[in-house]
């Protein structure tokens, strides 16, 4: 449409030029005018053909770009779908791992709670129990035990006092004394009995180095003394237990010093024949007890006055 409009305008211009030319010069012939007009039309047609070719090229290029854009859009859509699918898979995996982690945390907390309860029960048991393992049993193979108060082996039929079932028991007129030591370093816990394994003196046969318990052979007034040596950065509270009752205390504390420390406690008290006494660890942090020829040995000693 535009091409024909251009042609008409050009034709109109040519006619005007012809009219002007006719007015100024009557020498031009009609043939010359037609020839010039044909040349002008030919040039316009060539220009129009060039423009149409260019338009065709642009249309083809536009179509190619549109096709490429469609392919790119489809590719981007596919990538978007894959990315969303991958994100969803990761979210599901994360939720699954979070659920497993929560279950594992609950399981571990339950196990820790159970272990804590077991440890508490164990510590209570260690505090409350001490075992009798001296002399011969009563035939049933079971040693007496009741709240750290060790039951006697028997009662005297006349006096009702405790009697000790061991040979060579001291009489009231004989010397009664004992001295023991711990010859190896130990790591003790709260509630245990300190067992002084090496019996150096035992006049009256009252000390049992297997369980650390001394059975009073003769009633009277006794002096009981014990020494504890603590390792570096260690504190140890000990107590003298008589028939399950605390009768004396001691603290050996090297927690705030860079060296070992020892303490000695002395208790004077009335004991009856058949009473049982021992040294118990009542509280400690590491429980490391020193025992060596260089620093000395923990000891437990006693004698009747």
Order of alpha helices (4+ residues) and beta strands (2+ residues): alpha-alpha-beta-beta-beta-beta-beta-beta-beta-beta-beta-beta-beta-beta-beta-beta
